Amino acid sequence: MARVKGALATRKRRKKTLKLAKGYWGARSKHFKMAKEAVMKSGNYAYAGRKARKRDFRRLWITRISAGCKLNGTNYSQFMDGLKKAGIALNRKMLSEIAISDPKAFTELVEAAKAARK
């Protein structure tokens, strides 16, 4: 039986890593060993960044809702408690969009939340 060398698979694997490292500074985009390390680290940063983006957006939505609540004479925690008691199930993303684009509707939500808390 003929001997099979791994040259094709090795070249393919290395080319894939070097392609991912394209645009990196200096040897990190040219040498396989350095490129492999850089790609692995960038993958970790990307993973952490995807988690952080979710946190950042949630903080932004809460800030916007809080600002809308203050304009209507209540605070964020009382507003959210009132919504829960009133049975209004809107997520923070939608609430923040309503607070920005339709302040009148947001005022109605605040009034409904206030009524449910009494």
C-alpha positions as a printed Julia matrix, in Angstrom:
118×3 Matrix{Float64}:
   0.0    0.0    0.0
   1.28   3.46  -0.85
   2.42   5.79   1.89
   0.24   8.86   2.41
   1.82  12.05   3.63
  -0.17  14.8    5.32
   1.1   17.63   3.15
  -2.23  18.51   1.59
  -4.13  18.59   4.9
  -1.34  20.51   6.61
  -1.15  23.12   3.85
  -4.93  23.5    3.88
  -5.0   23.99   7.66
  -2.17  26.51   7.58
  -3.67  28.46   4.69
  -6.96  28.67   6.57
  -5.24  30.12   9.65
  -3.15  32.55   7.6
  -6.28  33.69   5.79
  -7.93  34.45   9.14
  -4.81  36.39  10.16
  -4.84  38.54   7.01
  -4.31  42.19   7.85
  -2.57  41.54  11.16
   0.6   43.49  11.83
   4.03  42.14  10.88
   4.83  38.47  11.25
   1.42  37.77  12.79
   0.01  37.67   9.27
   2.94  35.85   7.64
   4.3   33.18   9.99
   2.01  30.3   10.8
   2.98  29.93  14.46
   2.47  33.6   15.26
  -0.66  33.77  13.13
  -2.14  30.79  14.96
  -1.6   32.46  18.34
  -3.04  35.76  17.1
  -6.1   34.07  15.59
  -6.79  32.11  18.77
  -6.52  35.26  20.88
  -8.7   37.25  18.49
 -11.3   34.49  18.69
 -11.36  34.84  22.47
 -11.75  38.61  22.18
 -14.58  38.17  19.68
 -16.37  35.73  21.98
 -16.08  38.09  24.95
 -17.14  41.0   22.76
 -20.36  39.26  21.73
 -21.26  38.8   25.41
 -20.31  42.39  26.28
 -22.43  43.78  23.44
 -25.53  42.19  24.97
 -24.74  43.76  28.34
 -24.05  47.15  26.78
 -27.34  47.22  24.9
 -29.31  46.2   27.99
 -27.67  49.05  29.94
 -28.55  51.49  27.14
 -32.19  50.38  27.07
 -32.49  50.68  30.84
 -30.98  54.19  30.75
 -33.46  55.27  28.09
 -36.42  53.81  29.96
 -35.23  55.44  33.17
 -35.01  58.84  31.45
 -38.56  58.43  30.13
 -39.79  57.47  33.61
 -38.21  60.53  35.2
 -40.04  62.75  32.71
 -43.29  61.13  33.89
 -42.61  61.43  37.61
 -41.59  57.91  38.56
 -38.43  55.86  38.61
 -37.3   52.81  36.67
 -37.8   50.18  39.37
 -41.3   51.35  40.3
 -42.22  51.49  36.6
 -41.02  47.95  35.92
 -42.77  46.68  39.07
 -46.0   48.36  37.95
 -45.75  46.88  34.45
 -45.31  43.41  35.9
 -48.31  43.86  38.22
 -50.39  45.26  35.35
 -49.57  42.19  33.27
 -47.87  44.2   30.52
 -45.13  42.02  29.05
 -42.86  44.25  26.98
 -39.13  43.72  26.85
 -36.66  46.5   27.6
 -35.69  46.94  23.97
 -39.27  47.68  22.94
 -39.89  49.89  25.97
 -36.85  52.0   25.11
 -37.99  52.31  21.48
 -41.43  53.43  22.66
 -39.86  55.93  25.07
 -37.87  57.49  22.21
 -40.27  57.32  19.27
 -43.68  57.67  20.95
 -43.51  59.55  24.29
 -47.31  59.75  24.44
 -47.68  55.97  24.41
 -44.89  55.69  26.98
 -46.78  58.11  29.25
 -49.82  55.82  28.98
 -47.65  52.85  29.98
 -46.35  54.8   32.99
 -49.91  55.66  34.03
 -50.94  52.0   33.71
 -47.93  50.98  35.82
 -48.75  53.59  38.48
 -52.38  52.43  38.64
 -51.33  48.78  39.04
 -49.02  49.61  41.96
 -51.8   51.18  44.05
